[in-house]
Amino acid sequence: MKQRPDRGARWGRLLAVTVVGALALFGPGPATAGAAGAPAEQPGTTELPYAYHSDLETDARHQRLYISDRVTGSVLVTDFDGQVVRKLDGLPGAADLALSKDNRTLYVALADGDAVVALDTATYRQKARYPTGEGTGPAQIALTGGKLWFSHGENWESSIGSLDLGGSKPVVRLNLTPEGYWGGPPRLTASPAAPGKLVAGEQYMSNAGVTVYDVGSGTPKPLVAQDNPGDLGALTGLALTPDGKSLLATGGYPYHHLSLALDSLEVDHIYPTVAYPTASAVSARGAVAAGVNNSWGEDVYLFRQGESEPYRVVDFDPGTGSYLRPNGLAWSPDGTRLFAVTGTDGPHLSLRVVTAADPR
């Protein structure tokens, strides 16, 4: 296995959220790359009762979009037209989201509640609450290898744990990665297309290390690790492609979107965009949405997987200063709609629904 270099317990730390927050406040500089693509109608817009958001998840069974908000401790439910259906409160520190394979259960990491809750996606009622331990603060979750994996802790005491729901009683295991390896709860992602593999990325340091684990045995075993692959820094998102062979890794820099080969974490493609990359998502059909924090220009570039020329470019509310939120993109399961969460300096975020996003 190729190991990440030893960075030491107090290696130069730089909060990714600080970088992204500064970009949101001051805005990016002029665009440095041209954009291709035919003009299209502006997406539909819904004002949200949030000033912040944590994660997006789409539900094919019920045609629903879930938006979590750690600040208000709630999850907002909308339909695929962007209309608000329900607001689910009482979820302290609602952070990351994950859906069961059958779309019947929505798991919510409660970063301020030291638990993961399971919600029924038909009734929105709480099915179960799984405590993860006092002070664990689960931040990111992912389903793979028959378990729900979560990142927990803070600073250099952060690690990865697991929640096994397969037996008669739930079993929680903590601190499954070496002490001092992560400078904060890492970002996690997984996909049925890469069974038994869990990807973790450092989101609290300028040097965004990424590690791919084999979790088939129940304990994470590193397969490959790289410090800032492709010069990746200020990590805001990870997403696996439908074939399970590549990883979209998005950070504040470099000023393009990276695709990494999952088996080596070497760069296998670059999607040309501009400063500053802030979000990415890939559809089930392989369309790549590459979003940037560009308050006064194009916000999202849409590519066919592996291509370098966007087939469409979207500019949300030109001239208004609206910017794409970090981790603010998600595709509908059929790939025809792209959901985007945007903000300005006002108290409310907006949900944008881009129709005919992948018209194949």
Backbone torsions as a table, in degrees:
resi	resn	phi	psi	omega
1	MET	NA	137.3	176.1
2	LYS	-83.3	117.6	-173.3
3	GLN	-88.9	152.2	168.1
4	ARG	-70.6	140.8	177.3
5	PRO	-60.0	150.2	177.8
6	ASP	-71.7	117.0	-175.8
7	ARG	-94.9	-10.9	-178.9
8	GLY	83.1	157.6	-172.8
9	ALA	-72.2	-15.0	-179.9
10	ARG	-133.1	41.4	178.4
11	TRP	-63.1	147.8	-174.6
12	GLY	-45.1	101.3	-174.3
13	ARG	-93.1	137.8	177.5
14	LEU	-141.6	117.4	-176.6
15	LEU	-66.6	125.3	177.3
16	ALA	-61.0	-37.3	-177.7
17	VAL	-63.9	-30.6	177.9
18	THR	-67.3	-41.3	178.5
19	VAL	-62.1	-49.9	-177.3
20	VAL	-65.1	-39.4	179.6
21	GLY	-62.8	-39.6	178.6
22	ALA	-64.4	-39.3	178.2
23	LEU	-63.4	-41.1	-179.8
24	ALA	-64.3	-35.0	-176.7
25	LEU	-75.1	-47.0	-173.1
26	PHE	-98.1	-18.2	179.7
27	GLY	80.1	157.4	-178.9
28	PRO	-80.8	169.5	175.4
29	GLY	-79.7	-172.4	-178.8
30	PRO	-61.8	150.0	177.4
31	ALA	-63.0	143.3	-178.8
32	THR	-112.7	1.5	179.0
33	ALA	-139.1	143.2	177.1
34	GLY	-74.4	163.1	-179.2
35	ALA	-127.7	135.3	176.8
36	ALA	-102.7	173.8	177.0
37	GLY	121.6	145.3	-178.3
38	ALA	-75.6	143.6	176.8
39	PRO	-65.2	152.4	-179.1
40	ALA	-143.7	165.0	-179.7
41	GLU	-63.4	152.8	179.7
42	GLN	-69.0	145.0	-178.9
43	PRO	-70.8	158.2	175.2
44	GLY	-68.3	150.7	-174.0
45	THR	-130.2	135.3	174.5
46	THR	-128.3	128.4	175.6
47	GLU	-75.7	135.0	-177.8
48	LEU	-104.5	151.0	178.5
49	PRO	-82.4	35.0	-177.5
50	TYR	-128.1	147.7	168.8
51	ALA	-104.9	-3.1	-175.0
52	TYR	-152.0	156.5	172.5
53	HIS	-147.6	158.8	-177.5
54	SER	-109.5	-47.5	-172.7
55	ASP	-153.5	162.2	175.4
56	LEU	-126.0	145.1	175.1
57	GLU	-147.3	138.6	-179.4
58	THR	-110.9	143.0	-174.6
59	ASP	-117.5	109.0	-177.8
60	ALA	-70.5	-36.7	-175.8
61	ARG	-63.4	-43.9	-174.7
62	HIS	-107.2	3.0	-179.5
63	GLN	53.8	54.8	-176.7
64	ARG	-128.7	149.8	172.2
65	LEU	-114.7	132.8	178.4
66	TYR	-111.0	133.0	-179.9
67	ILE	-125.4	118.0	-180.0
68	SER	-95.3	151.1	179.4
69	ASP	-137.8	110.0	-177.8
70	ARG	-66.5	-32.7	-175.6
71	VAL	-66.9	-48.1	-179.0
72	THR	-89.5	-7.8	-179.8
73	GLY	63.6	53.5	-175.9
74	SER	-150.7	166.1	173.8
75	VAL	-127.1	126.7	178.3
76	LEU	-95.0	136.9	179.0
77	VAL	-112.5	126.3	174.8
78	THR	-125.8	164.0	170.7
79	ASP	-86.7	-178.7	-175.4
80	PHE	-78.5	-2.1	170.7
81	ASP	-93.2	-2.7	178.4
82	GLY	93.1	2.5	-179.1
83	GLN	-81.3	135.0	-177.5
84	VAL	-71.4	128.9	-179.6
85	VAL	-102.6	-42.0	-175.8
86	ARG	-160.4	152.1	171.7
87	LYS	-120.9	121.8	-176.4
88	LEU	-100.8	110.7	-176.3
89	ASP	-98.0	-178.3	177.6
90	GLY	72.6	31.6	-179.3
91	LEU	-122.4	78.0	-171.1
92	PRO	-58.2	121.5	-179.8
93	GLY	68.6	35.3	-179.3
94	ALA	-54.7	111.2	-173.9
95	ALA	-111.1	-103.7	-174.7
96	ASP	-80.4	157.5	-179.1
97	LEU	-125.7	150.5	173.3
98	ALA	-150.2	141.0	179.7
99	LEU	-106.8	141.3	173.2
100	SER	-64.8	161.3	-176.0
101	LYS	-59.0	-34.2	-179.8
102	ASP	-88.8	4.2	178.9
103	ASN	63.9	16.7	-179.6
104	ARG	-91.1	-15.1	-177.2
105	THR	-132.5	130.2	174.7
106	LEU	-106.8	121.6	176.9
107	TYR	-95.8	136.4	-179.1
108	VAL	-126.8	124.7	175.3
109	ALA	-79.5	124.2	-180.0
110	LEU	-101.2	91.2	-175.6
111	ALA	-65.2	-26.5	178.0
112	ASP	-103.8	5.8	-178.7
113	GLY	-120.2	1.2	179.2
114	ASP	49.1	48.9	-178.0
115	ALA	-163.1	165.7	167.2
116	VAL	-119.1	131.5	178.5
117	VAL	-109.3	151.1	176.5
118	ALA	-113.1	122.1	-179.2
119	LEU	-110.4	139.5	176.0
120	ASP	-76.3	121.0	-175.5
121	THR	-76.0	-10.1	176.2
122	ALA	-88.3	-38.7	-175.4
123	THR	-110.6	-14.8	-176.0
124	TYR	67.3	12.4	177.0
125	ARG	-84.0	153.9	178.1
126	GLN	-76.2	122.2	178.9
127	LYS	-86.5	-36.4	-178.3
128	ALA	-162.6	157.5	174.9
129	ARG	-130.8	125.2	-175.1
130	TYR	-113.7	101.5	177.1
131	PRO	-62.7	138.9	-179.6
132	THR	-108.3	-2.2	178.7
133	GLY	114.4	142.9	-177.9
134	GLU	-60.1	130.2	177.6
135	GLY	78.1	6.7	-178.7
136	THR	-76.6	-36.2	177.4
137	GLY	51.9	59.3	-178.1
138	PRO	-55.7	129.0	-172.2
139	ALA	-111.5	-40.7	-177.7
140	GLN	-128.6	144.5	179.8
141	ILE	-136.0	154.0	177.5
142	ALA	-157.1	144.4	179.9
143	LEU	-104.8	123.5	173.4
144	THR	-171.0	159.1	178.3
145	GLY	60.9	26.9	178.5
146	GLY	75.8	10.2	-179.1
147	LYS	-136.6	162.7	170.6
148	LEU	-100.8	120.7	-178.3
149	TRP	-100.2	144.2	-179.7
150	PHE	-144.0	144.4	173.1
151	SER	-91.6	145.5	-173.4
152	HIS	-149.4	170.2	178.0
153	GLY	89.5	-166.7	179.0
154	GLU	-150.3	155.6	-179.2
155	ASN	49.3	-138.6	-174.4
156	TRP	-81.3	2.0	173.1
157	GLU	-94.7	8.5	-178.7
158	SER	-73.6	153.3	-179.4
159	SER	-160.3	-166.8	177.5
160	ILE	-122.6	137.1	177.4
161	GLY	-125.1	175.0	179.5
162	SER	-134.9	152.3	175.6
163	LEU	-124.9	112.5	-178.4
164	ASP	-99.5	115.7	-178.3
165	LEU	-105.3	10.4	-173.8
166	GLY	-82.0	-17.2	-177.9
167	GLY	-98.1	-168.5	-179.8
168	SER	-69.9	-27.7	177.0
169	LYS	-131.7	143.7	177.5
170	PRO	-64.7	143.0	180.0
171	VAL	-122.4	124.4	178.3
172	VAL	-106.7	131.5	173.5
173	ARG	-124.2	136.0	-176.6
174	LEU	-117.2	166.1	171.8
175	ASN	53.4	53.5	-178.0
176	LEU	-90.1	0.5	173.0
177	THR	-120.6	156.3	-174.5
178	PRO	-60.7	144.0	177.6
179	GLU	-60.6	136.9	178.2
180	GLY	84.0	1.4	-179.1
181	TYR	-77.5	-36.4	-178.4
182	TRP	-112.2	136.6	179.6
183	GLY	-86.0	4.2	178.9
184	GLY	177.5	168.7	179.7
185	PRO	-57.1	117.9	-175.2
186	PRO	-71.4	154.7	171.6
187	ARG	-73.2	140.6	-176.5
188	LEU	-123.7	150.0	169.5
189	THR	-153.0	155.5	178.4
190	ALA	-156.1	166.1	-178.8
191	SER	-155.0	143.9	173.4
192	PRO	-57.4	-22.5	179.4
193	ALA	-72.6	-15.5	176.6
194	ALA	-128.8	68.9	-173.0
195	PRO	-60.0	139.0	177.3
196	GLY	74.9	9.2	178.8
197	LYS	-116.3	137.3	178.3
198	LEU	-123.7	129.5	179.5
199	VAL	-107.6	131.9	179.1
200	ALA	-125.9	141.3	-179.6
201	GLY	-134.9	140.1	179.4
202	GLU	-74.5	115.5	-177.0
203	GLN	-109.7	5.2	-177.3
204	TYR	-117.6	15.7	177.7
205	MET	-137.5	154.2	178.3
206	SER	-65.2	-30.4	178.7
207	ASN	-91.3	98.6	-170.0
208	ALA	-85.8	84.2	177.1
209	GLY	-69.2	144.8	179.7
210	VAL	-127.5	136.8	178.1
211	THR	-131.8	135.6	174.1
212	VAL	-105.1	126.0	-178.8
213	TYR	-110.2	146.7	165.1
214	ASP	-94.0	118.4	-177.4
215	VAL	-113.7	15.1	-177.5
216	GLY	-61.8	-27.4	-179.2
217	SER	-84.6	-8.2	-176.2
218	GLY	99.2	-10.9	177.1
219	THR	-126.6	131.3	-178.6
220	PRO	-62.6	124.0	176.3
221	LYS	-118.5	116.0	-177.1
222	PRO	-59.7	129.8	175.2
223	LEU	-98.4	-44.4	179.6
224	VAL	-154.8	145.2	179.4
225	ALA	-145.1	143.1	178.2
226	GLN	-142.0	138.0	169.0
227	ASP	-83.7	132.6	-177.9
228	ASN	31.0	63.3	177.7
229	PRO	-58.3	135.4	-178.2
230	GLY	63.4	23.5	-176.9
231	ASP	66.6	25.7	-179.4
232	LEU	-63.6	132.5	176.4
233	GLY	-145.0	160.9	178.9
234	ALA	52.1	56.6	-173.4
235	LEU	-59.1	131.7	175.8
236	THR	-122.6	-13.4	-177.8
237	GLY	-165.1	148.3	173.6
238	LEU	-133.5	138.4	177.8
239	ALA	-152.1	135.1	178.4
240	LEU	-91.1	143.3	178.0
241	THR	-74.6	161.1	-175.4
242	PRO	-59.1	-26.9	178.7
243	ASP	-85.7	-4.0	178.4
244	GLY	71.3	12.1	-175.9
245	LYS	-100.4	-18.0	-176.5
246	SER	-131.7	156.0	-178.9
247	LEU	-123.4	123.6	171.1
248	LEU	-83.3	121.0	-179.1
249	ALA	-120.5	120.0	-172.9
250	THR	-118.7	131.9	176.1
251	GLY	-146.9	174.7	-179.1
252	GLY	-62.7	-21.3	175.1
253	TYR	-152.7	157.5	0.3
254	PRO	-66.8	177.0	-173.8
255	TYR	-88.2	49.4	169.6
256	HIS	-156.8	171.9	-178.9
257	HIS	-99.6	134.2	-173.8
258	LEU	-101.0	141.6	167.0
259	SER	-117.4	128.2	-177.8
260	LEU	-115.2	138.6	174.2
261	ALA	-67.9	127.0	-173.5
262	LEU	-64.7	-31.3	-176.0
263	ASP	-80.3	-12.4	-178.7
264	SER	-134.3	-18.9	-173.7
265	LEU	62.5	21.0	171.2
266	GLU	-85.7	151.5	179.8
267	VAL	-65.1	123.4	176.6
268	ASP	-110.4	-9.6	174.2
269	HIS	-167.0	150.8	174.4
270	ILE	-121.6	127.6	175.2
271	TYR	-97.5	110.9	-175.7
272	PRO	-67.8	120.0	174.5
273	THR	-133.6	-147.8	-179.4
274	VAL	-138.3	179.2	175.5
275	ALA	-69.5	137.9	-1.2
276	TYR	-122.4	125.9	179.9
277	PRO	-58.4	134.4	-176.9
278	THR	-135.8	-16.9	-178.4
279	ALA	-159.5	154.9	173.3
280	SER	-154.0	155.9	177.0
281	ALA	-156.2	149.2	178.9
282	VAL	-125.8	135.2	-176.9
283	SER	-83.3	167.8	177.7
284	ALA	-63.2	-19.5	178.6
285	ARG	-96.4	3.4	174.8
286	GLY	90.8	9.4	175.6
287	ALA	-77.4	134.9	-177.5
288	VAL	-106.0	124.0	173.1
289	ALA	-101.8	118.5	-177.6
290	ALA	-115.9	110.1	-174.7
291	GLY	-105.8	149.7	-179.7
292	VAL	-130.2	157.8	172.8
293	ASN	-87.5	93.0	-173.6
294	ASN	-138.1	79.9	-171.0
295	SER	-57.2	-27.3	-174.6
296	TRP	-120.3	31.2	178.5
297	GLY	-162.1	-160.5	-177.6
298	GLU	-61.7	139.2	-175.0
299	ASP	-103.6	-38.6	-173.8
300	VAL	-135.8	132.2	176.5
301	TYR	-109.7	128.6	-179.0
302	LEU	-107.6	125.1	-177.3
303	PHE	-124.2	151.2	160.7
304	ARG	-73.9	143.2	-178.1
305	GLN	-56.0	128.4	178.0
306	GLY	85.0	-1.3	178.3
307	GLU	-98.0	162.6	-175.4
308	SER	-115.0	-2.0	178.5
309	GLU	-116.2	122.2	-179.4
310	PRO	-67.1	141.8	176.0
311	TYR	-87.3	-10.8	177.2
312	ARG	-161.6	146.0	176.1
313	VAL	-128.2	135.4	-176.5
314	VAL	-116.3	131.4	175.3
315	ASP	-118.1	112.5	-179.5
316	PHE	-79.1	122.0	175.1
317	ASP	43.9	70.2	-178.0
318	PRO	-53.4	134.1	175.0
319	GLY	84.4	2.4	-176.8
320	THR	-100.4	-10.9	-177.3
321	GLY	83.8	10.5	177.8
322	SER	-69.9	137.1	-178.4
323	TYR	-130.0	152.3	178.9
324	LEU	-76.2	132.1	-179.6
325	ARG	-72.8	147.6	171.6
326	PRO	-56.2	137.4	-179.2
327	ASN	57.4	37.1	-171.4
328	GLY	-106.4	24.9	-179.4
329	LEU	-125.9	143.7	173.4
330	ALA	-155.7	144.5	176.9
331	TRP	-96.4	148.6	167.1
332	SER	-67.8	154.4	-176.3
333	PRO	-57.8	-30.7	-179.7
334	ASP	-87.6	-1.9	175.2
335	GLY	77.7	6.8	-178.0
336	THR	-90.7	-16.9	-179.0
337	ARG	-126.1	141.8	174.7
338	LEU	-116.4	130.0	178.3
339	PHE	-103.2	136.2	-179.1
340	ALA	-137.9	136.4	175.5
341	VAL	-104.9	123.8	-177.6
342	THR	-123.7	164.5	178.9
343	GLY	-147.9	167.6	171.3
344	THR	-131.2	-153.0	175.4
345	ASP	-88.2	4.7	-178.6
346	GLY	-83.2	179.7	-174.8
347	PRO	-83.0	-7.7	-175.5
348	HIS	-125.3	136.5	169.8
349	LEU	-80.3	167.7	176.4
350	SER	-126.1	145.2	172.6
351	LEU	-102.5	124.5	178.6
352	ARG	-107.4	134.4	176.2
353	VAL	-114.6	109.7	-179.9
354	VAL	-91.8	110.9	-178.6
355	THR	-87.2	160.6	-177.1
356	ALA	49.8	38.1	-176.8
357	ALA	-65.2	-35.6	176.0
358	ASP	-133.1	87.8	-169.6
359	PRO	-80.4	13.9	-177.9
360	ARG	-60.1	NA	NA
